Amino acid sequence: MSLEVSSSALARCAVHPEMSAAGTCSRCGGFVCADCVKVVPGLEGRMFCAACEARPEVNYLEAFRLEFWGRRDRWAWTVGLVSLGLLALGLVSALDPRAPTALRLLFAFFAPVPVGVAFFLGRSWARHALLATPVVMAVLLGPDSREEVSLVVVCAVPALITAVVIHRDVRNRLFFRRDVTPGELQALWNVRRNNPLARHALSFGLSGVFMPVFAPLAVLCGAVAWRRVDPEAHPPIGRGGQALAGIVLGVASLLLWGFVLLSFLNRFLSGVVVHK
């Protein structure tokens, strides 16, 4: 004997009543069809309806992306300040009585300024032009002797590495309104928003090894951060490993410095007794 259920008794999508429900929203519990199912990056194991998926407490990565979309970051300010410094150096070099050298330095220091200003203003072409700026400056400086070549290379290589780091920086790409992958956005969110006390606990724990005053802070921050860990929350709160590491380092630092202090006091008191 089989029990048949009429089609009218089956659960229906709240938005499309003519469609059978494929599941329920993890937040509101409403029925959703296959076309209405939304998956949020970072919460791939759960399904949401369109209304809940748009809420910032659910789609926290999208809200996080919009928070920094087009907003100037620290690298933009750094490049802008460096451009002002190069402009000042160019003006000072123009006062050099040695005309050929002054002209060469003037071109070398002024050439990156338009790129830096455009970078500060968020022009997309400046983001790529920044990579060539150290090389262009090295060529315009035109070193003559071997010592000058070595000096230019020593200055240009770190500048080129820094330009590559800036070009790949996720936060800076959001300033330039460039698309980033969900994984990159998740990594940036982990650094900026995901249980920051755990990161502070680890930093204090490492500092406490050398300066015991930071050890109690590591234990305190680690304990609070550990209590906040909740992988099932929206958004999930993690970094339990860093919180635990901060607690362990803080306790170990207190024990280590306590042992050192007791040993010092024991030797000091022994010396006083012997002297008497």
C-alpha positions, -999 to +999 in steps of 0.1 A: +000+000+000+015+034-010+006+067+005+003+094-022+005+131-014-013+155-037+006+182-054-014+209-036-001+195-002+035+199-011+055+228+002+056+257-023+081+285-028+070+317-010+080+338-040+069+314-068+039+295-056+037+275-087+072+260-080+078+232-054+101+241-026+137+229-028+145+238+008+141+264+035+160+296+042+186+291+070+177+325+085+139+330+082+128+294+076+108+303+045+104+279+016+125+286-015+125+270-049+157+261-069+156+295-087+154+314-054+182+295-035+211+319-027+245+308-015+266+333+005+304+332+001+318+319+034+286+301+042+285+276+014+268+249+035+236+269+040+209+283+017+191+316+019+162+333+002+169+365-018+156+388+010+179+373+036+208+370+013+208+408+008+209+415+045+244+427+057+244+404+087+241+374+063+260+385+033+287+400+055+314+398+028+294+419+003+287+445+031+324+444+039+333+449+002+310+479-001+324+495+030+358+498+013+347+501-023+363+533-037+376+544-003+412+556-002+435+532+018+469+536+035+488+528+003+471+556-016+480+581+012+516+567+012+520+571-025+505+606-024+529+617+004+559+602-014+549+621-045+550+653-026+584+644-012+597+637-047+582+671-059+601+689-031+633+670-040+629+680-076+625+717-067+656+715-044+677+698-071+667+726-096+687+749-074+719+728-079+745+750-096+757+720-117+732+724-146+735+689-162+731+672-129+703+695-118+684+688-150+688+651-147+677+650-111+648+673-120+634+649-146+641+619-124+622+633-094+594+649-114+586+619-136+568+598-109+548+628-096+519+626-122+516+588-116+515+593-078+489+620-080+468+599-103+472+569-080+460+590-051+430+601-071+421+565-079+428+565-117+430+529-129+459+534-152+481+547-124+478+514-106+497+497-134+520+526-141+532+525-106+550+492-113+572+509-140+580+540-119+611+527-101+626+515-134+619+548-151+635+567-123+666+545-123+670+551-161+664+589-158+690+591-130+716+578-155+743+566-131+778+569-145+801+550-121+798+516-107+791+530-072+762+551-086+748+520-103+750+500-071+733+529-052+705+531-078+699+494-077+698+493-039+671+520-040+652+507-070+648+471-061+629+477-027+608+503-045+599+478-072+590+451-046+568+476-027+551+486-060+543+449-066+530+445-031+507+475-035+495+462-069+485+429-054+470+443-022+433+434-019+424+465+001+440+488-025+422+470-053+389+478-036+399+514-036+404+512-073+370+495-076+386+463-089+369+429-085+384+405-059+377+369-054+356+357-025+386+340-011+407+372-011+378+391+004+374+364+031+411+367+039+409+405+042+378+402+064+396+377+087+424+403+092+401+433+097+369+420+113+372+383+125+377+384+162+405+410+163+411+404+200+426+370+191+452+387+169+460+412+197+463+383+222+489+366+199+508+399+195+508+405+232+519+369+238+549+373+215+558+406+231+555+392+265+584+368+259+606+399+258+586+423+280+566+406+307+543+436+311+524+424+280+519+388+293+488+395+314+473+414+285+478+383+263+461+361+288+432+385+292+426+392+255+431+355+246+405+344+272+379+370+260+386+361+223+383+324+231+349+329+246+338+348+215+346+320+191+314+307+174+317+291+140+279+289+137+273+326+141+265+351+113+291+360+104+312+332+119+336+341+147+369+322+145+406+325+152+404+303+182+439+290+175+454+325+178+434+331+210+447+299+225+482+306+214+481+340+230+469+325+263+497+298+262+524+324+254+511+347+281+511+320+308+545+307+296+560+343+297+547+348+332+562+316+344+595+322+326+599+358+340+587+346+374+614+320+375+640+345+363+629+370+390+629+344+418+663+332+408+676+368+408+661+375+442+675+342+456+710+351+445+706+387+458+694+376+492+721+349+494+747+375+487+733+398+514+733+369+540+769+360+531+780+396+534+765+399+568 
